[in-house]
Amino acid sequence: MKLATFTHGGKTRIGKVVDGGIVDLPVTDPSLPNDMIAFLEAGDAAMSAAQRASSDNPIPVSEVVLEAPVLKPGKVMAIGLNYRDHVEESGLEVPKNQIWFTKSPTGCVGDGADVLKPAVSDLIDWEAELCMVIGKRARNVPRERAHEVVAGYCCGNDVSVRDWQLRTPQFTIGKSFDTHGPIGPWITTSDEVGDPHDLDIKCFVNDTQMQGSNTKHLIFDCFDQIAELTQAMTLEPGDIIFTGTPSGVGGAMDPMQFLKVGDKVRVEISKLGAIENTMVEEDTSAVIG
């Protein structure tokens, strides 16, 4: 099953993606919530209800705006240096321990949304990533049970402001600019994906392929990541985990290549679909209140 957050007719709600369109779940089954986090918190009963929901009269995808599948995730966690070829192109050693940083929830935007080119940097890079969406509250989860807490998977782009990322030992601020965490186009549920460690992942900039790999090359796989994180924190429904990027980022090229206004970045992952986002100039007007 594929679950989307979408806007249609001025209203934002959740839906089930079917051939030809999106089924408006709260309209089809009024017991279901409008919000993805509330839906995930409702657990297996809500999933079953969504699966049973009639697929008649879907809204054409062309008539909706696909939002980030989870609009305001409580946490967005991301792991660094998690493909061997990316470690090598970065000139670093393979990490012995998982390297974690956070991304701001205000970075999460959907397929087709603009990504802001900040005024404070010209070193904006792409990173195609598989993202996990947490479906159940989880703490101290052993690796062999980690699959139980994953609602599904989606495409992600860990947009990185390289000079801000690397000017201190902590990556967080350089990874947390607004709009710099596109995810989508929807959540493909775990039962439909099967093994998340055999998915082709690609990134294109203006139709030129920059990255190409498979999730079987993760150093720490999806379930290793959940086991590690839940020793430290409680993962909650709707939390997003970026699982790492393969080689082919602009900052590792010779000469380096970075995104400019007007550039389009497309991330494709087998079974999950694709997201494409365009870099636009940031509005630097002050916002207070």
Secondary structure as GFF3:
##gff-version 3
##sequence-region A 1 289
A	DSSP	beta_strand	2	8	.	.	.	ID=ss1
A	DSSP	beta_strand	11	18	.	.	.	ID=ss2
A	DSSP	beta_strand	21	24	.	.	.	ID=ss3
A	DSSP	alpha_helix	25	28	.	.	.	ID=ss4
A	DSSP	alpha_helix	36	41	.	.	.	ID=ss5
A	DSSP	alpha_helix	43	52	.	.	.	ID=ss6
A	DSSP	three_ten_helix	61	63	.	.	.	ID=ss7
A	DSSP	beta_strand	65	66	.	.	.	ID=ss8
A	DSSP	beta_strand	76	80	.	.	.	ID=ss9
A	DSSP	alpha_helix	84	89	.	.	.	ID=ss10
A	DSSP	beta_strand	99	102	.	.	.	ID=ss11
A	DSSP	three_ten_helix	105	107	.	.	.	ID=ss12
A	DSSP	beta_strand	114	117	.	.	.	ID=ss13
A	DSSP	beta_strand	124	125	.	.	.	ID=ss14
A	DSSP	beta_strand	128	134	.	.	.	ID=ss15
A	DSSP	three_ten_helix	143	149	.	.	.	ID=ss16
A	DSSP	beta_strand	150	157	.	.	.	ID=ss17
A	DSSP	beta_strand	160	161	.	.	.	ID=ss18
A	DSSP	alpha_helix	162	166	.	.	.	ID=ss19
A	DSSP	three_ten_helix	172	175	.	.	.	ID=ss20
A	DSSP	beta_strand	183	189	.	.	.	ID=ss21
A	DSSP	alpha_helix	190	193	.	.	.	ID=ss22
A	DSSP	beta_strand	200	205	.	.	.	ID=ss23
A	DSSP	beta_strand	208	214	.	.	.	ID=ss24
A	DSSP	three_ten_helix	215	217	.	.	.	ID=ss25
A	DSSP	alpha_helix	222	232	.	.	.	ID=ss26
A	DSSP	beta_strand	240	242	.	.	.	ID=ss27
A	DSSP	three_ten_helix	250	252	.	.	.	ID=ss28
A	DSSP	beta_strand	264	269	.	.	.	ID=ss29
A	DSSP	beta_strand	273	281	.	.	.	ID=ss30
###
